[in-house]
């Protein structure tokens, strides 16, 4: 097994990761396993999560994939019972399921006179069902798994809930009002949960990732010759540190820090931006 980037020992801990079939949370599931945790990978499409569970097992870790729609309360509660039987009570819940939808996205950054009658999707054309889908996936999809798994944490010292927010919670990106609003709700909910569970042994925090260059988005950020795309130039111009983050160290390190009960035992109710200063920069 590869070593984790911090001296965070999660041996004997049971970690549940939602959205574990995605790029970010599959990576974080591996990070938790390398720190010694037994990892339950939850994903709506179980086949995607099983790929990463098998990779964890191939490294010598303990992992199992579970089919779970995070907006389905009955299914989340059933999976919580399955995880309890397979691994024991949940110690760590990483709420990572989320995403956006084109039906909740405008075509342009700015509204212009005439757009309401033009062949363009403006704010006035946003699909109500699409907005509801995005809000449910990101916020309700954090609330319901927390209800299901926090029951196993109550009264047990050292348990942690870690939510995935976004820099959109601080400064909404253009075109995606529903996603930005939903992530702002996740940040606020993180604070509420931290207070609510503060006297029963559960810490609740969140991370707000900025922009990271990965194999999956490399083609969007760089031309074949390695030069930056216009999108990259715009992103980096708004990032004071002038570069993308390194998920293998800078993202994973923040997660391990927040889950480390010795290093972060008095930290609860915070959302840490991991964005090179993006959320702090006004642009002038």
C-alpha positions as CSV (number, residue, x, y, z in Angstrom):
1,X,0.0,0.0,0.0
2,X,1.2,3.5,-0.7
3,X,1.7,5.8,2.3
4,X,-0.7,8.7,3.0
5,X,0.8,12.1,2.8
6,X,0.2,12.8,6.5
7,X,0.7,10.7,9.6
8,X,-3.0,10.1,9.9
9,X,-3.7,6.6,11.1
10,X,-7.2,5.4,10.4
11,X,-6.6,1.7,11.2
12,X,-9.7,0.0,12.4
13,X,-11.9,2.9,11.3
14,X,-14.9,2.3,9.0
15,X,-15.2,5.0,6.3
16,X,-18.2,5.5,4.0
17,X,-17.7,7.5,0.8
18,X,-20.7,8.6,-1.3
19,X,-20.2,9.4,-5.0
20,X,-17.3,7.0,-4.9
21,X,-17.6,6.2,-8.6
22,X,-16.5,9.7,-9.5
23,X,-13.0,11.1,-10.0
24,X,-12.7,13.1,-6.8
25,X,-14.3,10.7,-4.4
26,X,-12.8,7.5,-5.8
27,X,-9.4,9.1,-5.2
28,X,-10.4,10.1,-1.6
29,X,-11.6,6.5,-1.0
30,X,-8.2,5.2,-1.9
31,X,-6.6,7.8,0.4
32,X,-8.7,6.6,3.3
33,X,-7.8,3.0,2.6
34,X,-4.1,3.8,2.4
35,X,-4.5,5.4,5.9
36,X,-5.8,2.1,7.1
37,X,-9.6,2.5,7.0
38,X,-12.1,-0.1,5.8
39,X,-13.9,1.7,3.0
40,X,-17.5,1.4,1.8
41,X,-17.8,3.0,-1.6
42,X,-21.3,4.1,-2.4
43,X,-22.4,5.1,-5.9
44,X,-25.7,5.1,-7.8
45,X,-24.0,3.0,-10.4
46,X,-22.4,0.2,-8.4
47,X,-20.3,-1.0,-11.3
48,X,-18.3,2.3,-11.3
49,X,-17.6,2.0,-7.5
50,X,-16.6,-1.6,-7.8
51,X,-13.8,-0.7,-10.2
52,X,-12.2,1.4,-7.5
53,X,-13.0,-1.0,-4.7
54,X,-11.1,-3.6,-6.6
55,X,-8.2,-1.3,-7.0
56,X,-8.1,-0.7,-3.3
57,X,-8.2,-4.4,-2.6
58,X,-5.4,-4.9,-5.1
59,X,-3.2,-2.6,-3.0
60,X,-4.0,-4.6,0.1
61,X,-6.8,-2.5,1.4
62,X,-10.3,-3.4,2.6
63,X,-13.2,-2.1,0.5
64,X,-16.6,-3.0,-0.8
65,X,-18.9,-1.2,-3.3
66,X,-22.6,-0.6,-2.7
67,X,-25.4,0.6,-5.0
68,X,-26.9,3.7,-3.4
69,X,-28.9,6.7,-4.6
70,X,-28.2,9.3,-2.0
71,X,-31.6,11.0,-2.5
72,X,-33.4,7.8,-1.6
73,X,-33.8,7.6,2.2
74,X,-34.9,4.0,2.3
75,X,-32.0,2.9,0.2
76,X,-29.5,4.9,2.3
77,X,-30.8,3.3,5.5
78,X,-30.6,-0.2,3.9
79,X,-27.0,0.4,2.8
80,X,-26.1,1.7,6.3
81,X,-27.4,-1.6,7.7
82,X,-25.3,-3.5,5.1
83,X,-22.2,-1.6,5.9
84,X,-22.8,-2.2,9.7
85,X,-23.0,-5.9,9.1
86,X,-20.0,-6.0,6.7
87,X,-17.6,-3.7,8.5
88,X,-19.1,-2.4,11.8
89,X,-20.4,1.0,12.7
90,X,-19.4,4.0,10.6
91,X,-16.6,6.2,12.0
92,X,-16.1,8.5,9.0
93,X,-18.7,9.7,6.5
94,X,-17.5,11.5,3.4
95,X,-20.4,13.1,1.6
96,X,-19.1,13.5,-1.9
97,X,-22.0,12.8,-4.2
98,X,-22.9,15.9,-6.2
99,X,-22.8,17.5,-9.6
100,X,-24.5,19.9,-12.0
101,X,-27.0,19.6,-14.8
102,X,-27.3,21.4,-18.1
103,X,-31.0,22.1,-17.5
104,X,-30.0,24.3,-14.5
105,X,-27.3,26.2,-16.5
106,X,-27.5,29.5,-18.5
107,X,-25.8,29.7,-21.9
108,X,-24.2,33.1,-21.3
109,X,-22.4,34.8,-18.4
110,X,-24.4,38.1,-18.7
111,X,-28.0,38.8,-19.6
112,X,-28.4,41.1,-22.6
113,X,-31.5,42.9,-23.8
114,X,-33.3,40.6,-26.2
115,X,-32.1,37.4,-24.7
116,X,-35.6,36.5,-23.5
117,X,-36.8,36.2,-27.1
118,X,-33.5,34.9,-28.5
119,X,-32.4,31.3,-29.2
120,X,-30.4,31.2,-25.9
121,X,-31.1,29.8,-22.5
122,X,-31.2,32.7,-20.1
123,X,-32.1,32.8,-16.4
124,X,-35.8,33.0,-17.4
125,X,-35.5,29.7,-19.2
126,X,-34.0,27.6,-16.4
127,X,-35.8,24.4,-16.0
128,X,-37.5,24.1,-12.6
129,X,-37.0,20.3,-12.5
130,X,-33.4,20.7,-13.5
131,X,-32.8,23.2,-10.7
132,X,-34.6,20.8,-8.2
133,X,-32.4,17.9,-9.5
134,X,-29.2,19.8,-8.8
135,X,-30.3,21.0,-5.4
136,X,-31.5,17.6,-4.3
137,X,-28.3,15.8,-5.5
138,X,-26.0,18.2,-3.7
139,X,-27.9,19.2,-0.6
140,X,-30.5,16.5,0.0
141,X,-27.9,14.0,-1.1
142,X,-25.8,15.2,1.8
143,X,-28.6,15.4,4.3
144,X,-30.0,11.9,3.8
145,X,-26.8,9.9,4.0
146,X,-25.9,11.9,7.1
147,X,-29.2,10.8,8.7
148,X,-28.5,7.2,7.8
149,X,-24.9,6.9,9.0
150,X,-24.7,9.4,11.8
151,X,-27.0,7.2,13.8
152,X,-24.1,4.8,14.1
153,X,-21.7,7.6,15.2
154,X,-23.7,9.2,18.0
155,X,-22.1,8.8,21.4
156,X,-18.8,7.3,20.0
157,X,-15.8,9.7,20.4
158,X,-13.6,10.4,17.3
159,X,-16.3,10.1,14.6
160,X,-16.1,12.6,11.7
161,X,-18.4,13.8,8.9
162,X,-16.7,15.5,6.0
163,X,-18.8,17.2,3.3
164,X,-17.7,18.3,-0.1
165,X,-18.6,21.9,-0.8
166,X,-17.0,24.1,-3.5
167,X,-15.4,27.5,-4.0
168,X,-18.8,28.3,-5.6
169,X,-20.2,28.5,-2.1
170,X,-18.1,31.7,-1.6
171,X,-18.1,33.1,-5.1
172,X,-20.7,31.7,-7.5
173,X,-19.2,30.9,-10.9
174,X,-21.1,32.2,-13.9
175,X,-23.8,30.2,-15.6
176,X,-24.4,27.7,-12.7
177,X,-26.7,29.3,-10.2
178,X,-28.3,26.1,-8.9
179,X,-25.0,24.3,-8.3
180,X,-23.5,27.4,-6.6
181,X,-26.6,27.8,-4.4
182,X,-26.7,24.1,-3.5
183,X,-23.0,24.2,-2.5
184,X,-23.6,27.3,-0.4
185,X,-26.3,25.3,1.4
186,X,-23.8,22.5,2.0
187,X,-21.4,24.9,3.6
188,X,-24.1,26.3,5.9
189,X,-25.4,22.8,6.7
190,X,-21.9,21.8,7.7
191,X,-21.9,24.6,10.3
192,X,-25.4,23.6,11.6
193,X,-24.5,19.9,11.9
194,X,-21.2,20.8,13.7
195,X,-23.1,22.6,16.4
196,X,-25.9,20.0,16.6
197,X,-23.6,17.0,17.0
198,X,-20.9,18.8,19.1
199,X,-21.8,17.1,22.3
200,X,-22.1,13.5,21.1
201,X,-18.6,12.9,19.7
202,X,-19.0,13.9,16.1
203,X,-16.9,16.6,14.3
204,X,-18.4,18.0,11.1
205,X,-16.3,19.9,8.5
206,X,-16.1,20.4,4.8
207,X,-13.6,21.1,2.0
208,X,-14.2,23.5,-0.9
209,X,-12.0,22.4,-3.8
210,X,-10.8,25.0,-6.3
211,X,-9.3,24.0,-9.7
212,X,-7.1,21.0,-10.1
213,X,-5.5,19.6,-13.2
214,X,-6.2,15.9,-13.6
215,X,-6.0,13.4,-16.4
216,X,-9.8,13.7,-16.8
217,X,-9.8,17.5,-17.4
218,X,-6.4,18.0,-19.0
219,X,-7.8,18.3,-22.5
220,X,-10.1,21.1,-21.4
221,X,-7.3,23.0,-19.8
222,X,-4.4,22.5,-22.2
223,X,-3.9,22.3,-25.9
224,X,-2.2,19.2,-27.4
225,X,1.1,21.1,-27.5
226,X,0.8,21.8,-23.8
227,X,-0.1,25.5,-24.1
228,X,-3.0,26.7,-21.9
229,X,-6.5,27.1,-23.2
230,X,-8.4,30.3,-22.9
231,X,-10.4,28.8,-20.0
232,X,-7.1,28.0,-18.2
233,X,-5.8,31.5,-18.7
234,X,-9.1,32.9,-17.2
235,X,-9.0,30.5,-14.2
236,X,-5.4,31.1,-13.4
237,X,-5.8,34.9,-13.7
238,X,-8.3,34.6,-10.9
239,X,-6.1,32.3,-8.8
240,X,-3.6,34.4,-6.8
241,X,-1.1,31.4,-6.6
242,X,-1.2,31.3,-10.4
243,X,-1.4,27.5,-10.8
244,X,-3.7,24.5,-10.4
245,X,-3.7,22.4,-7.3
246,X,-2.1,19.0,-6.9
247,X,-4.8,16.6,-5.8
248,X,-2.4,13.9,-4.8
249,X,-1.0,16.1,-2.0
250,X,-2.8,19.4,-1.5
251,X,-6.3,18.0,-1.6
252,X,-5.7,14.7,0.0
253,X,-3.6,16.3,2.7
254,X,-6.4,18.6,3.7
255,X,-8.8,15.7,4.0
256,X,-6.4,13.6,6.1
257,X,-5.8,16.6,8.3
258,X,-9.5,17.2,9.0
259,X,-10.0,13.5,9.8
260,X,-7.0,13.3,12.1
261,X,-8.4,13.5,15.6
262,X,-5.1,14.4,17.2
263,X,-4.2,17.2,14.7
264,X,-7.8,18.5,14.2
265,X,-9.7,17.3,17.3
266,X,-10.8,20.8,18.2
267,X,-11.8,21.8,14.7
268,X,-15.5,21.5,13.7
269,X,-17.9,23.6,11.6
270,X,-15.3,24.9,9.2
271,X,-15.1,24.7,5.4
272,X,-11.6,24.9,4.1
273,X,-11.1,26.4,0.7
274,X,-8.4,24.5,-1.2
275,X,-8.2,26.9,-4.1
276,X,-4.9,28.8,-4.2
277,X,-6.7,31.9,-3.0
278,X,-9.5,31.9,-5.7
279,X,-12.2,32.5,-3.2
280,X,-10.3,35.4,-1.5
281,X,-9.5,37.3,-4.7
282,X,-11.7,40.2,-5.9
283,X,-10.0,40.5,-9.3
284,X,-8.6,44.0,-8.6
